[in-house]
């Protein structure tokens, strides 16, 4: 009697189990962290959303640059578009890592299930193959009768449909393993492409910033004096709140000076040597109201990342947080949360490099934890203008929004 071909199919299923348990690991050798499935899914959702929003911002900035007729404004819009493209690439990298993590977690769970089912399949396949290969003449020499052997072979014949049914689910799971491997491979490919995009966009932004510096040498000389004054204020301030208060006072003084009327021309009668007729005294120029207006337009978070401290949460010091702290990717692009004037940009004790931006109407934003600040004091920025980058090790960026010096929740004013 010939061996039933389905017995060999069972052996083939065993070989496929071994293949599934040893899916290629070469692509997993990259520095990729496998997250918990729920964490990875949340990260994928966040990164996908941020990538879409960054792409929309980049398109708006690019359109504004095309429509601009002034060189300075066009350059600012181009820089903001490049910064948005960088943030888009960063989000795509995070999404690819999350997809890879999800595929790897599913693959590991599949391998564990197959390992549990491997032992009984090994025993069954071994018995079937031994029986199938035993010559009938040799069986006649064994104790018992040929009738017993016929009975055994008949039982095995009836077992074949059950074997086929049970190994069908195994074959389906093995095919699922192949799909998971292909999914992980696609995620790695997307990750590599996003990394190339990121490097190219960073190089484009660096070239644009170099052109800006060369074009603004005279403005840069004037900015040096402003930076020196800001650094002097930082040395005098007792803490970060004190620095912001001093900068607010300086900003209020600038607004008052800007609101003063220009020089009053001499009356024509005095020029001719005659006395001017009596007239009503001129009303003094109205002083600017100190009350803050609405929040800055298009306010956004300066960096993409996971929130680790919300507004009002208790910090290790026991004090309530006055801003939002995010963990971005190492070296992530940081942008201006809203348009305004750079009041301070540089290192400040205990906070890394910080940037303070004055907005219209008595509003101020503060960004801390930068590894590099690329904006000069006194420069005007638009929402989305590149400010610098996050640290490469243990990055954490904090953003605060203040109304007349009082911290408010930035999340309540996001657009």
C-alpha positions as CSV (number, residue, x, y, z in Angstrom):
1,X,0.0,0.0,0.0
2,X,1.3,3.4,-1.0
3,X,1.7,6.2,1.6
4,X,-1.1,8.7,1.4
5,X,0.2,12.0,-0.1
6,X,-1.6,14.0,2.6
7,X,0.7,12.5,5.2
8,X,3.6,14.2,3.4
9,X,1.5,17.4,3.4
10,X,1.5,17.2,7.2
11,X,5.3,16.9,7.1
12,X,5.3,19.9,4.8
13,X,3.2,21.8,7.3
14,X,5.8,21.0,10.0
15,X,8.5,22.5,7.8
16,X,6.4,25.6,7.3
17,X,5.9,25.9,11.0
18,X,9.7,25.9,11.4
19,X,9.9,28.6,8.7
20,X,7.4,30.7,10.5
21,X,9.3,30.4,13.7
22,X,12.4,31.7,12.0
23,X,11.1,34.5,9.9
24,X,13.9,36.8,8.7
25,X,15.3,39.0,11.4
26,X,17.8,40.9,9.2
27,X,15.5,43.9,8.9
28,X,14.8,44.0,12.6
29,X,18.4,44.5,13.4
30,X,17.9,48.3,13.0
31,X,17.7,50.4,16.1
32,X,13.9,50.0,16.3
33,X,12.1,49.8,19.7
34,X,9.2,47.4,19.8
35,X,6.4,49.1,21.8
36,X,3.4,47.6,23.4
37,X,0.6,47.2,20.8
38,X,-1.7,49.8,22.4
39,X,1.2,52.3,22.8
40,X,2.3,51.6,19.2
41,X,-1.3,52.2,17.9
42,X,-1.6,55.4,19.8
43,X,1.7,56.6,18.4
44,X,0.7,55.6,14.9
45,X,-2.6,57.6,15.3
46,X,-0.7,60.6,16.6
47,X,2.0,60.6,14.0
48,X,-0.4,60.1,11.1
49,X,-2.5,63.0,12.3
50,X,0.6,65.3,12.8
51,X,2.0,64.3,9.4
52,X,-1.3,65.3,7.7
53,X,-1.4,68.6,9.5
54,X,2.2,69.4,8.8
55,X,1.6,68.6,5.1
56,X,-1.3,71.0,5.1
57,X,0.8,73.8,6.7
58,X,3.6,73.3,4.3
59,X,1.2,73.7,1.4
60,X,-0.3,76.9,2.8
61,X,3.2,78.4,3.4
62,X,4.3,77.4,-0.1
63,X,1.2,79.1,-1.6
64,X,1.8,82.2,0.5
65,X,5.4,82.3,-0.7
66,X,4.3,82.1,-4.3
67,X,1.8,84.9,-3.8
68,X,4.2,87.2,-1.9
69,X,5.7,90.2,-3.7
70,X,8.2,91.1,-1.0
71,X,11.5,89.3,-0.8
72,X,11.7,89.2,3.0
73,X,8.1,87.9,3.4
74,X,8.6,85.3,0.6
75,X,11.8,84.0,2.3
76,X,10.0,83.8,5.7
77,X,7.2,81.8,4.1
78,X,9.6,79.5,2.3
79,X,11.5,78.8,5.6
80,X,8.2,78.0,7.4
81,X,7.3,75.7,4.5
82,X,10.6,73.8,4.8
83,X,10.2,73.6,8.6
84,X,6.7,72.1,8.1
85,X,8.1,69.6,5.6
86,X,10.7,68.6,8.2
87,X,8.1,68.1,10.8
88,X,6.1,66.1,8.2
89,X,9.1,63.8,7.6
90,X,9.6,63.4,11.4
91,X,6.0,62.4,11.8
92,X,6.3,59.9,8.9
93,X,9.3,58.4,10.6
94,X,7.4,58.0,13.9
95,X,4.5,56.4,12.0
96,X,6.8,54.0,10.2
97,X,8.4,52.9,13.5
98,X,4.9,52.4,15.0
99,X,3.8,50.3,12.0
100,X,7.0,48.2,12.3
101,X,6.4,47.7,16.0
102,X,2.8,46.6,15.5
103,X,3.9,44.1,12.8
104,X,6.7,42.8,15.1
105,X,4.4,42.4,18.0
106,X,1.9,40.5,15.9
107,X,4.7,38.3,14.5
108,X,6.0,37.5,17.9
109,X,2.5,36.5,19.1
110,X,2.1,34.3,16.1
111,X,5.4,32.6,16.7
112,X,4.4,31.9,20.3
113,X,1.1,30.3,19.1
114,X,2.9,28.2,16.5
115,X,5.5,27.1,19.0
116,X,2.7,25.8,21.3
117,X,1.2,23.7,18.5
118,X,4.5,22.4,17.2
119,X,5.1,19.5,19.6
120,X,1.9,17.5,18.9
121,X,2.4,18.1,15.2
122,X,6.0,16.8,15.4
123,X,4.8,13.6,17.0
124,X,1.9,13.1,14.7
125,X,4.0,13.7,11.6
126,X,6.8,11.4,12.7
127,X,4.4,8.5,13.4
128,X,2.7,9.0,10.0
129,X,5.9,9.2,8.0
130,X,7.3,6.1,9.9
131,X,4.2,4.1,9.1
132,X,4.1,5.3,5.5
133,X,7.7,4.2,4.8
134,X,7.6,0.7,6.5
135,X,7.6,-2.0,3.8
136,X,4.7,-4.4,3.9
137,X,7.1,-7.5,3.9
138,X,8.8,-6.2,7.0
139,X,5.5,-5.8,8.7
140,X,4.8,-9.5,8.1
141,X,7.8,-10.4,10.3
142,X,6.5,-8.4,13.2
143,X,4.5,-10.0,15.9
144,X,0.8,-10.0,15.0
145,X,-1.0,-10.6,11.8
146,X,-1.4,-8.9,8.5
147,X,-5.0,-8.3,9.5
148,X,-3.8,-6.1,12.4
149,X,-1.6,-4.1,10.0
150,X,-4.6,-3.7,7.6
151,X,-6.6,-2.4,10.6
152,X,-3.9,0.2,11.5
153,X,-3.6,1.4,7.9
154,X,-7.4,1.7,7.7
155,X,-7.4,3.8,10.9
156,X,-4.7,6.1,9.4
157,X,-6.8,6.5,6.3
158,X,-9.7,7.8,8.3
159,X,-7.3,10.2,10.2
160,X,-6.2,12.0,7.0
161,X,-9.2,14.3,6.7
162,X,-8.8,15.3,10.3
163,X,-5.2,16.0,9.8
164,X,-6.0,18.1,6.8
165,X,-8.5,20.1,8.8
166,X,-6.2,20.8,11.6
167,X,-3.2,21.8,9.5
168,X,-5.4,24.1,7.4
169,X,-5.5,26.6,10.3
170,X,-1.7,26.3,10.7
171,X,-1.2,27.0,7.0
172,X,-3.5,30.1,7.4
173,X,-1.4,31.4,10.3
174,X,1.8,30.8,8.5
175,X,0.5,32.8,5.6
176,X,-0.4,35.5,8.1
177,X,3.2,35.4,9.3
178,X,4.4,36.0,5.7
179,X,2.0,39.0,5.4
180,X,3.3,40.4,8.7
181,X,6.8,40.1,7.5
182,X,5.9,41.9,4.3
183,X,4.2,44.6,6.3
184,X,7.3,45.1,8.5
185,X,9.4,45.3,5.4
186,X,7.2,48.0,3.9
187,X,7.4,49.9,7.2
188,X,11.2,49.7,7.1
189,X,11.2,50.9,3.4
190,X,8.9,53.9,4.4
191,X,11.2,54.6,7.3
192,X,14.3,54.7,5.1
193,X,12.6,57.0,2.6
194,X,11.3,59.3,5.3
195,X,14.8,59.5,6.8
196,X,16.2,60.5,3.3
197,X,13.5,63.1,3.0
198,X,14.3,64.5,6.4
199,X,18.0,64.9,5.6
200,X,17.3,66.6,2.3
201,X,14.8,69.0,3.8
202,X,17.2,69.9,6.7
203,X,19.9,70.6,4.1
204,X,17.5,72.8,2.1
205,X,16.5,74.7,5.3
206,X,20.2,75.2,6.2
207,X,20.9,76.6,2.8
208,X,18.0,79.0,3.0
209,X,19.1,80.2,6.4
210,X,22.6,80.8,5.1
211,X,21.2,82.9,2.3
212,X,19.1,84.8,4.9
213,X,22.2,85.5,7.0
214,X,24.2,86.8,4.0
215,X,21.3,89.0,2.9
216,X,20.8,90.5,6.4
217,X,24.3,91.4,7.5
218,X,23.4,94.9,8.3
219,X,20.3,93.8,10.3
220,X,22.5,91.3,12.1
221,X,24.8,94.1,13.3
222,X,21.8,95.9,14.8
223,X,20.6,92.6,16.3
224,X,23.9,92.1,18.2
225,X,23.1,95.2,20.3
226,X,19.6,93.8,21.1
227,X,21.1,90.5,22.0
228,X,23.5,92.1,24.4
229,X,20.7,94.0,26.1
230,X,18.6,90.8,26.4
231,X,21.6,88.9,27.9
232,X,22.1,91.6,30.4
233,X,18.5,91.3,31.5
234,X,18.9,87.6,31.8
235,X,21.9,88.1,34.1
236,X,19.9,90.5,36.3
237,X,16.7,88.4,36.5
238,X,16.4,86.3,39.6
239,X,14.5,83.5,37.7
240,X,12.7,82.8,34.5
241,X,9.5,84.6,35.6
242,X,11.6,87.6,36.5
243,X,13.2,87.6,33.0
244,X,9.8,87.5,31.4
245,X,8.6,90.3,33.6
246,X,11.6,92.5,32.6
247,X,11.1,91.7,28.9
248,X,7.4,92.6,29.2
249,X,8.4,95.9,30.8
250,X,10.8,96.6,27.9
251,X,8.1,95.7,25.4
252,X,5.5,97.9,27.1
253,X,8.0,100.8,26.9
254,X,8.6,100.2,23.2
255,X,4.8,100.2,22.6
256,X,4.4,103.5,24.4
257,X,7.3,105.1,22.5
258,X,5.8,103.8,19.2
259,X,2.4,105.3,20.1
260,X,3.8,108.8,20.8
261,X,2.8,111.5,18.3
262,X,5.5,112.8,16.0
263,X,7.1,116.3,16.4
264,X,4.4,119.1,16.1
265,X,5.2,121.5,13.3
266,X,5.6,125.2,14.2
267,X,2.6,127.3,13.4
268,X,2.8,129.4,10.3
269,X,2.1,132.6,12.2
270,X,5.2,132.1,14.3
271,X,7.2,131.6,11.2
272,X,6.0,135.0,9.9
273,X,6.7,136.6,13.2
274,X,3.1,137.2,14.3
275,X,1.3,135.9,17.3
276,X,-0.9,133.0,16.8
277,X,-4.6,133.4,17.7
278,X,-5.7,131.7,20.9
279,X,-7.0,128.2,20.3
280,X,-8.2,125.2,22.2
281,X,-5.3,123.1,23.6
282,X,-4.6,120.0,21.7
283,X,-5.8,116.8,23.2
284,X,-3.0,114.5,24.3
285,X,-2.5,111.4,22.3
286,X,-4.3,108.5,23.7
287,X,-2.0,106.1,25.5
288,X,-2.2,102.5,24.4
289,X,-4.4,100.3,26.6
290,X,-2.5,97.8,28.6
291,X,-5.4,95.3,28.4
292,X,-4.5,92.3,26.4
293,X,-6.5,91.5,23.3
294,X,-7.3,88.1,21.9
295,X,-4.7,85.3,21.8
296,X,-2.2,85.1,18.9
297,X,-3.6,84.0,15.6
298,X,-2.7,80.5,14.4
299,X,-1.2,79.5,17.8
300,X,0.2,76.0,17.6
301,X,2.6,73.7,19.5
302,X,6.2,74.4,18.5
303,X,7.2,70.7,18.1
304,X,5.6,67.3,17.5
305,X,5.7,64.7,20.2
306,X,4.1,62.9,23.1
307,X,2.9,65.0,26.0
308,X,4.5,64.1,29.3
309,X,3.3,67.1,31.5
310,X,0.2,69.1,31.1
311,X,-0.7,72.6,32.2
312,X,-1.2,72.7,36.0
313,X,0.3,69.3,36.7
314,X,2.5,69.0,39.8
315,X,6.2,68.8,39.0
316,X,8.9,67.1,41.0
317,X,9.6,70.4,42.8
318,X,5.9,70.4,43.9
319,X,5.1,73.5,41.9
320,X,2.4,73.4,39.2
321,X,3.5,73.3,35.6
322,X,2.9,76.6,33.8
323,X,3.1,75.1,30.3
324,X,3.0,71.9,28.2
325,X,6.0,69.6,28.0
326,X,6.4,67.3,25.0
327,X,8.9,64.6,24.1
328,X,9.8,64.9,20.4
329,X,12.2,62.9,18.3
330,X,15.9,63.6,18.9
331,X,17.0,66.7,17.1
332,X,13.4,67.5,16.1
333,X,12.5,70.7,14.3
334,X,11.1,73.4,16.6
335,X,9.0,76.3,15.2
336,X,7.5,79.5,16.4
337,X,4.1,78.8,18.0
338,X,2.8,82.2,16.7
339,X,4.0,85.3,14.9
340,X,5.8,88.0,16.8
341,X,9.1,89.6,17.8
342,X,12.0,87.6,19.3
343,X,12.6,89.1,22.7
344,X,15.2,86.6,23.9
345,X,17.0,83.7,22.3
346,X,19.9,81.9,24.1
347,X,20.9,79.8,27.1
348,X,19.2,80.3,30.4
349,X,20.3,78.5,33.6
350,X,18.5,75.2,34.1
351,X,16.4,75.5,30.9
352,X,18.8,74.9,28.1
353,X,18.4,77.3,25.2
354,X,15.2,79.2,25.3
355,X,13.2,81.5,23.0
356,X,10.8,84.2,24.2
357,X,8.4,85.7,21.6
358,X,6.4,88.8,22.1
359,X,3.0,88.7,20.4
360,X,0.5,91.6,19.8
361,X,-1.9,92.5,22.6
362,X,0.2,91.7,25.6
363,X,0.7,88.0,24.9
364,X,4.1,86.2,25.3
365,X,5.2,82.7,24.5
366,X,8.1,80.8,25.9
367,X,9.9,77.8,24.4
368,X,12.5,76.0,26.5
369,X,14.8,72.9,26.1
370,X,16.3,73.7,22.7
371,X,19.7,72.4,21.7
372,X,20.1,75.2,19.2
373,X,18.4,78.6,18.7
374,X,18.6,79.9,15.1
375,X,16.8,83.3,15.5
376,X,18.3,86.6,16.5
377,X,16.9,88.9,19.1
378,X,14.6,91.6,17.6
379,X,13.7,89.5,14.5
380,X,10.1,89.3,13.4
381,X,8.8,85.7,12.9
382,X,5.6,84.2,11.5
383,X,3.8,81.3,13.0
384,X,5.7,78.2,11.9
385,X,9.1,79.9,11.4
386,X,12.0,77.7,12.4
387,X,13.4,78.5,15.8
388,X,15.9,75.7,16.3
389,X,16.1,72.0,17.2
390,X,15.5,69.8,20.2
391,X,18.2,68.0,22.0
392,X,19.6,64.7,20.6
393,X,19.6,63.0,24.0
394,X,16.5,63.0,26.2
395,X,14.7,65.8,24.3
396,X,12.0,67.6,26.1
397,X,10.4,70.9,24.8
398,X,8.2,73.0,27.0
399,X,5.9,75.8,25.7
400,X,4.2,78.4,27.8
401,X,1.7,81.0,26.8
402,X,1.3,84.1,29.0
403,X,-1.3,86.9,29.0
404,X,0.1,90.0,30.5
405,X,2.6,87.9,32.3
406,X,0.1,85.4,33.7
407,X,0.4,81.7,32.4
408,X,-2.6,80.4,30.6
409,X,-3.3,76.9,29.2
410,X,-1.8,76.7,25.7
411,X,-4.1,73.9,24.7
412,X,-7.1,76.2,25.0
413,X,-5.8,78.5,22.3
414,X,-4.6,76.0,19.7
415,X,-5.8,76.5,16.1
